Amino acid sequence: MSKNIGVIVFPGSNCDHDAYHAMKHVMNAETTFLWHKESDLSNVDLLIVPGGFSYGDYLRSGAIARFSPIMNSVVEFAKKGNPVLGICNGFQILLEAGLLPGAMLHNENLRFICKQVHIRVESTRSPFTGSMEKGQVLEVPVSHGEGNYFIEEKGLNELEQNDQIAFRYCDKDGNVTKEANINGSVSSIAGITNVEGNVLGMMPHPERAMEDVLGSGDGKLFFDSVFNRLQLA
Amino acid sequence: MYKAKINVTLRKSILDPKGKAAHHALHNLGLNNINDVRIGKFIEMDIRADTEKEAYELANTACSKLLANEVMEDFQIEIEKN
């Protein structure tokens, strides 16, 4: 069965083509751009909410995109247990939409950070992390100004208890240190899932780490995992 | 007609890096008696409503649904008659 990947495009998305390239040309999957005014996701098996600056980050990043017409369908799609991946601004949109808990603050050092980082796999429960190993270190790029993940202590405890923390920033050897926590995120969190595990939000960009020629091919693991899971479904 | 004046600020418990940077710069200016700086957003809205209470409630809904993110922000609303 061929898989249909949907990549949502908001006004101001700018990683939509990276995601499209990753899906269409690296993963060889049927891939469609979905303009934010569309609402039909009936042919979609996997949804990517890409990075960028939807609505110019006005008010807060993701705050306005969250009310785009397509978002009602995204919530419905996610509630049915289908895989949804929010990358960077896509993560911020999923937080604003309430599909994932918490919020995003400006990076602690107030700088826009654009570089390769290391993240440690904390949970393999999600369809996107199923082919990874707990403790595995991945190299992926980040590119954001508001990636300082925040959640109250109570919420953090719930994330821990429900095994919702997917990735933490770490050094190249997998040590989670203060220095490796590039943006000041609570508990060094780089990515989380919902309770069910089918929705993953992360600040690093796996879609920009799909080919060794681009510095790292580790991003491919995410899609190998989820494609594998879709195959079994 | 009413006017709503809304202040959205980061919750007290959250470090405000913009405020901290501005605070540092103010100290560099020699304004050493400034002890703390918090930076937020100011939003003004014209509201059509019959009573002040109605206008407040509308502004309150606007804040909690869109203008502020209560995970990290607080808001205060002031209503004035236009």
Interface residues (C-beta under 8 A of the other chain):
Chain A: L59 R60 A63 I64 F67 E96 P101 G102 A103 L105 H106 N107 E108 N109 L110 F150 I151 E152 G184
Chain B: L10 I14 L15 P17 K18 A21 L66 L67 N69 V71 M72
